[in-house]
Amino acid sequence: MTDLHPAIAKVTERIARRSRKSRAAYLDLMERQREAGTNRGNLSCGNLAHGFAAAGDDKAAIRTGAAMNIGIVTSYNDMLSAHQPYGRYPEQIKLFAREAGVTAQVAGGVPAMCDGVTQGQAGMDLSLFSRDTIAQGTAIALSHAMFEGALLLGICDKIVPGLLIGALRFGHLPQILIPAGPMPSGLANKEKQRVRQLYAEGKASRDELLEAEAASYHGAGTCTFYGTANSNQMMMELMGLHIPGSAFVNPGTKLRQELTRAATHRIAAIGWDGDDYRPLARCIDEKAIVNAAIGLLATGGSTNHAIHLPAIARAGGIVIDWQDFDELSHAVPLLARVYPNGAGDVNHFHAAGGIGFIVRELLGAGLLHDDVLTVGGTMADYASEPVLVDGQLHWQAAPAESRDDTVLRPVPAPFSPDGGMRLLSGNLGRAIIKTSAVAEDRWTIEAPCRIFDDQNQVLTAFKAGELDRDIVVVVRFQGPRANGMPELHKLTPALGVLQDKGYRVALLTDGRMSGASGKVPAVIHLSPEALPGPDGVSGPLAYLQEGDVVRVCAVRGEVVALVDEAEWAARTPAIAPPPALGVGRELFALFRHHADEAEKGGSAMLAAMEAVV
């Protein structure tokens, strides 16, 4: 067995030490939940009768309590391409459950909004807080005490984190996440991006842009670029919460169906009445969280998980921060280039060897914890890929060599010696930058800033030619408390055009960019945010003024306003714009007013929970 890399051991030990009290309290709660909480045996006759009244063929089995009853929490809707395949999953799962001698019921549904639809629109202001709504919906679904295990159906951005946060409050139950897979490859993502930039320059029509977008996003399944949704799927495998190798198998295939069957059979095998009990609370521990971060770094995954992974960890009593990400990033090499970090998409990544190859390489180099409790066996079982042999599901070893070294490489010959996610700090606060898709000569940008309070103002200035120079584009009052921290991905084509003209350009914001952030340096999640906190103090970004020279440096880990200290101290903060109304944003005022900083996950719900637990 290869010794664990010392930097990974150090970070893991620090997380465990930091989390000792909160983790112990969480595990104690889960033990009490199993005995006296959500336990079907504790239901009264009236409670139980309500629970099986409409269970049809499964009514007798649920009534007797002689077999496991699986709760299905689904995020199905047919507007979201990634989640549309889930429509038929519950009926399939019920049949697969009967094969294993157990039963299944849909416990509840949770919302699943699409950042692709709301990108740059008012609805994006609801995006981050949809995660907490999903967590609450998951908790409501599992609160009926009818279930001895759960299958969680979800893929995309806030949906998987939300499902896990809610599910962890029922961590005494064994639980498995079931993906539905990416859509087959359509128009190449680089070609789509080329048309987007042409449209931003006024060189392509709206019809041409729509045609390119429709050719890229063309059917059922997850979008094929490596953004937050597909990073979710990778992390679930690295945490051992999927059936091995199931993340990137296309929808509507026989292999996809057999993996869903295997997940249903597996949940029946790891229940609390058997000798292989694997509760979610024990599967998600400090080592599993670190494995998720390592997978994120090794594959160049989404920066959104610098927010979501701390939130997931908090729900299980585990405390991680951006320093942990930064130190892991220096130890973990970049083994994958998937668009926007490369030309290939997730289907190319999967075909090249995919997650099985990544797990095998990381384990072999001592860069991954192998002693974690997974739903699918050991961590080594995830160094494999599923195949059909005579119609039956089997697993074979991941390929010994990459099938495409433009997409996937081994540890001895990585694309980069580090994972490309850095912590920046300075007199403007703490922020994250993802360097894996940024040319190294642009890791440091020092230029006068131009300040905006809204991304549409940036685009107006761009179209007027006002940004044609070396510039740090600042978009402030975009944090969780200000407006729900919308993604600013709409700015990517315009900033890309400026960079292609030869200007040295960076984005600096207390908001989010995108899980698909690309070639333009983007300093994001800046904390504390510009909007005054509960103490009435504004974040440093509110003191920045037009024309101040700002240095962002991924090499030295800096985000600094080059302003004389005395002058800086004499300034008064900018006044935030009034909260926007409409599209339901006012319904989320409670979330905004009480959200904590991005580094903790940007969640009012988790902050309030910790105050009473």
N, C-alpha and C positions, 0 to 999 in steps of 0.2 A: 504494500500500500504506500502510495506517495505521500510524503509529509505535507501538511497544509502550509501554504505560503504564509510566512510570518506576519505580513501586513493584514491578511485576511483574518488570521487568528487574533491579532491585536484589536482590530475593529470589532469583531464579534464579541470578544471578551469585554470590551468597553461598553458595548450595547447591553450585554447581559448585566453588567455591574450597574449601569445607569437605570436599568429597568427592573432591578431586583424586587423592589417593593410593589410596584404596580403590576408586575407579572405574577407575583405570588397571590396578590389579591384577586386577579382575574381567574387564575386556575382554581382558587378556592371557591369562587362563585360558580364556576362550571361544575365542580364536584357537587355542590349543593343543588344546582339545576337538575342534574341527572336524577338525584334522589327524590327531590320534592318539587321540582319545577315543571318543565314541559315533559310530562310523563303520562302516557295514555292510561296507565293503570290507576292514576289518581282521579280520573274523570268520573263524575256521577253518571248514573244511567241516562238522565236527561241530556247531559253534555254529550255523551257518547252517541246516543241515538240521533242527535242533530248532525253529528259528524259523519255517520254512515248512511243517512237517510236516502241519499241519491247515488249511492255507490254501485248500484246495479249488480253485475256478476261478482263484484268483490265484497258485497255487503256482508255475507256470512263470515268471511275471513277477517274482515275488520272488526266485526262485532265480537268475535271470540278472543281477539288479541293474541292468537297463537302464532302469528307471523308478523315480520316487520312490515310497517306501512311507510312508504316513501313519500315525502312531500316534494312536489315539483314547484319550483318558483321560476316563472317564465317571464321573459322580457319581450315576448313576441309582439311585433306589429308588422304590417305589410307595407309600411312607408320606408322603413329602414332596411336596405338591401341585405345587410348582414344578419338581421333578425327575422326576415321573412321566412326562411326555411324552418323556423321553430314552430310554425303553425300546426304541423302534423306530429310533432315530437311527443306530446302527451299521450296520444292514443297508441303510438308505437311503444312508448315506455311502459304503459300499462300491460301490453302484451308481453314485453320482455320481462317485466316483473313477475308475471304469472309463471313464466318458464322457470324462474328461480324460486318459485314457491312463496312469493311475497306479493304485496299489493302496492299500488301507487295512486295518489290523488293530486290534482293540481291544487296546491295550497294557496296560490295567489299569483297575481301578475304585478309587475312593476313597470314604471315608464321607461322608455328608451328613446331619448332624443338623439338626433343626428347632427353632429357638429358640421358635417358636410352641407346639410341643408341650411343651417342657421349661421354659417360662417359669414361674418361681416354684417349680419342682420341683428335687429333688436333682440330676437329670441336667444341669441348667444349669451345674453346677460343672465339667463337662467341655467346655463350649462353646468357650471361647477356645482351649484347647489342642487342640481338634479341628482347628484351622487348621494347627498344626504337624504333626499326624498326616497331614492331607491333603497337605501339602507333601512329607512323606516318602514317602507313597504315590505321588505323582506322580513323584518321583525314581526310585522302584523301577520304575514302569511304563516310564519312558523309558531305564532303564539297560541295556536289552538290546542297544542299538546296532543295532536293526533299522530305524530310522526316519530319514528325511530331513526330516521336518516333523511337526507335531502339531496336532490339533484338540482343544480342551479344552471339555468339556461341563459347565458349572456356572453357577449363578445366585446362590445365597443367601449368607447372612451370612459365615461363615468359609470357604465353599467356594471362591469366586473368589479371595480373597487367598491361600488355601492352594495352589490350583492354580498361581497366578502365582509364588509363592515357590519352589515345586518346579520349575516350568518354567524359571525364570531360571537355574537351575544347568545347564540345557541350552540356554542362550541362543544358541548357534550355530545352532540350528534355527529356521526360520520357524514361527510358531505363531499360531493364530487361536482366539479364544473364541467359542463358539456358544451363544447364549441360546435359551430355549424360549418366552419371553413370559409376560405376566401373564394371569391368569384374567379373563374378562369381569366387568364390575362387577356386584356383588350389592347387598346391603343397604348403604346409604350408611355410610361409616365414622363420620360424626358421630352417626348414629343408634345404631350399635353402641356407641360411646363413651358415649352417653346411657344406654343400658341397663346398661352396666358400672357407671356411677356410681350408678344406682338400686339395683343389686344390692349395691354397697358400703354403701349407706345402709339396706339391708334392705327396700327398697320394690319389689323385683322378685324373683321366685322363681328358683331354679336352672334350672327348665324354660324360663322366659322368657329367661334369659341364654343358655342353650345354643341356643335357637331363633335368637336374634339372631346369635350367633357362627356358627352353621351357615349362616345366610342370607348372611353376609359372606364366609366362607371356604367356597365352595360347589362348587368344581370344580378341574380341573387347571389349573395355571399358578401364577405367583408371586402372593402376596398383593398387593392393589392399593394399599395405603397406601405412602407414600414413606419406607420404612425402609432398613435396611442392604442388603437384597437388591436393591431397585430402584436404590438409590444405586450399588451395584456396577455395574449395567448401564449407568447413565449414565457412570460413570468409564471403563468399557472403551471407550465411544465417544469420549470426550474424549481418551483416550490413543491412539486409533486402532487398537484391537485387535479390534474387531468389523467385520463388513461394515457399511457405513454404513446407519444407520436401522433396525437390526435389533432394538434393545433391547426395544421395547414393542409388538411385533406379536403378537397372541393366538395361543396354540397351536391346532393342528388346522386351520389355514387354508392355502389354497394359497400365499398370500404367505409364510407362515412356512416352508413347505417349499422354496420357491424361494430364500429367503435362505440356507437350509442348503446347498442345491445350489451357490449362488454362493460360499459360504465354502469348500466342498470344491474347487471349480474354482480359486479364488483361491490356496489354499495350494499347489496344483500349479504355479502361475505364478510364485511368489516363492521357489522352491527355490534351493539353492546352485549348481546346475549351469546356471542360466539367467543372463540379463542384468538381472534385476530382483530380486536376492537381498535379502531383508528379514528378517534374523535378529532374534529377539526381543530379544537383547541390545542391538541398535542402535535398535529401536523404543522400548524403555523406557529413556529417558535423563532427564537433569535436567528438560528442558523438558516431556516427557510427564508426569512426576510433578507438576510445577507445573500443567499443564493439568488433571489429574485433581482437584487441590485447588481450582482455580478453578471447575470444573464443580460440585463439591460445594457451594461457597459460593454460587454463582449460583442454585442450585436449592433451597437449604435442606436439603441432604442429611444423612445419618446421622452423628452424633457418633462412632459406632464407628470411622469411618475416620480419626479422630485417632490411633487405635492401628494400624489395618490399613495405612494408606498408608505410614507410616514403616517398617513391617515389610516391605512389598513393596519399597520403595526400598532398604532394607538388603540385600536379596537380590541387587540389581543394583549394589551398591557405592556407593549414593547415601545421603547422610545429611540428613534433614530433621527439623525439630523444631516445637514448638507456636508458637514465635515466628514462624516462617514462615507458619503458618496465620493467625495473628493479623494480621500485616501485609498478607497477601493479602486477608483479610476486610475490612479497612478500604478497600481499593481496588476490590473487586468488588461490584457492586450485586446485590440479590436480585431475580431476574427471574421466579421461579415461586412459586406457593403451591399445594402439593399436600398433602393430608392427611398428618400432623396440623398442617401449617402453613396449611391452607386447607380448603375444602369438597370440592374435586374430588379424584379419585384419579388414578393414573398413566394410566388409559385416557383420562380427560378431558385430562390434560396432553399425551398423544400426539396426541389429536384437535385440540387447540388449535394445534399446530405442533411440539410436542415438542422433542427434542434438536436436530433440524435448525435450528429457529428459534433455540435457545440458541446454537449454534455460530456461526450467521450473525451474530447480534447481538454476541457477544463478539469475533469476528474483526473486525467492522466498527468496533468501538470501541477496538481495540488492546489488548484484555483477554485475549488468548489467543495462545500461540505458534503461528504458522502454519508454521514451518519444522521440523516433526517428521516422522520417517519412520513412516508408518502402513501397516497391511496393506491398506488399501482405496484407496490413492491419496495425495492430499494432504489436509491438514486441511480445506481448502475443500470437498472432496468429502463431508464429513460435515454440511455445511449443506444437506442434501437429505433427501428422504423417498422410500422405495421404493414403487412402485405396480406393478400388473399391467396391461399393455396387450395385449389379445388373448392373455391367458394367459402373456405373457412379462414377465420382470422388467425394469423400467426405474427410473431415478431422476429425480425432478423437483425443482426448487428448492423449498426450504422456503418457506412462505407469507411474503409481504412484511409482513403484519400478523397479529397474533395473532387466532386465530379465537374466542378467549374470554379477554378481558382480566381476568377474575376469577381465572384460572389462570396466565396467561402474559403477560408484558409486555416491551416493548423497553427497551433501555438508557436512553433519554432519560426514560422514565416508569416507573421500577422500583417495586416494592412497598416497598423500603427502599434507602437509598444504600449500605448495606454488607451483607456476606454473613452476618452474624449468628452467627459462631463466634468466641469471644473466649478469650484466655488470661488467667486470673486468677492472681495470685501474692501472697504475703504470708508471715506467720509460720506459716501452716499448710501451705505448700508451693506447688506449681503445679498448676493444674487447668484444665479446659475447661468452658465454658458455651455453650449454643446459645440465642440470643435470638430467632431468627426467628419462633418461635411464641408468644413471651412478650410480654404487653402491656408497653409501655415503662415504665409506672409501677411495674412489679415487677422492673425490672432491678437495683434495689438493695433488699436485705432485710437488716435489722438486728434481731436478736431473740435471746432466750435459746435455747440449744440443748437438745435432748433426745437422749440417746445410746443407740444400740442396736448390738448385734453381729450381728444377724440380721434380715432383712426380715420374718419372721413375727412377731417381737416388735413391730415397728412396727404391723402390722395388729391385733394383740391390743390394743395401747394405743389405737389409733384406735377400735376397736369399744367400748372402755370409756369413750370420751369424754375421754381424758387428753390429747389433742392439740388440743383446741378452744381455741386461742389463737394469737397471733403466735408463730411457732416456726421454728427451723432444725432439721430432722430430720437427725440424723447417723447414718449407718450405716457403721461402720468394720470393719476386718479383712475387707474384701471385695476386696483387691488380688490380682494374679496369684499372689504367693507365699503368700497366706493361704489362699485357697480356689478359685483359678482365675478370679477376677473375674467372677462371674455377673452377668447383667443384673438390674436391680431394677424392671423394667417393671410387675411386679405391684403396685407401690406407687402407680402413676399414678392409678387411680380414687380411692383414699382421699385422696391429697394434693389431687386436683382438687376433691373434696367440701369439704375444709377451705378451699381458696381461694375456692370459690363461696359459702361462708358469710361471706366478708368478711375472713378472717384473712390476714395476710401470712406466707406460707409459702415455704420453700425446702428443697431436699434437698442435703445435703453428704455425699459418699462417696468413698472410695478405690476403689470399684467402678465398674461401668458402669451406666448407666441403660438406655437403649434407643436403637436407631436411629430409633425413632418417638417420641422424647421430645417433649413437647408444651408445654402452657400454664403448667406450674409450673416456676419457675426450678430447674434441676438442675445443681449444681456437681459434676462427675464426674471420674473418673480421677485423683483427687488423689494427687500424688506428692511425696515418697516415701510409700509406703503405711504404714499403722500398724504392721504386723508388722515386727519387727526384721529388718534386712538382714544380709548376710554378715558385716558388721562388728559385729553385735550391737546396733546402735543403732536404736531405734524411730523411726518417722516422727512428725512433730509431732502428727498426729491422735490418737495414743495418749496425748498429754498433756492433751487437752481434757477438761474435767469438766462434769458435768451442771449446767446453769444458766449456764454461761459465755455471755456475749453474743458472737455471731458476726456479722460483717458480710461479706456477699457483694455485690460491686458490679461489674456488667458495664460500667458507665460509666467507672469509674476503674481497672478491671482488678484488683480486690482480693479476696482471701479471707483474712480476718484474725480472729483471736481477740482480743477487746478485754480482755486480761488484763495486769496489771502484769508487767513483764519480770522483776523479782526473784521474784515469786510463781511465774511460769512456770518459771524456772530451778530452783526448789526442788522442783518436782513430780517424782514417779516415774511411769513410763508404765503404762498399763493392761495387764493380762495378757491375751493372746489366748486365745480358746477353743481347745480341742484340735481337731485336724483331724477333719473328719467322715469316716465310713467308709460303705461301701456304694455301690451303683450304679456300681461300678468306679472310684470316686474315688481309691482307694488305688493304682491302677495308674498314676496321673498324679503321684505324689509327686515323681518325678524332675523333672518339668516345673515343679512349684511351687517346689521347693527352689532351683532355679537360674534362675528367670525374672528378667529385668531389668525396669526400670520401664516404665510404660505409655507414656511419651513416646517410648521406643525401640521400642515394639511389644509389650512384655510377653512376650518369647519366650526360653526357655532354649535352644532349638535355635539361634537366630541368634546369641545371645551366645557359645555354645560354638563355633560355626562361625567367628566372627570371631577367636577366640582362636588358631585354628590355620591360618587362611588368610593 
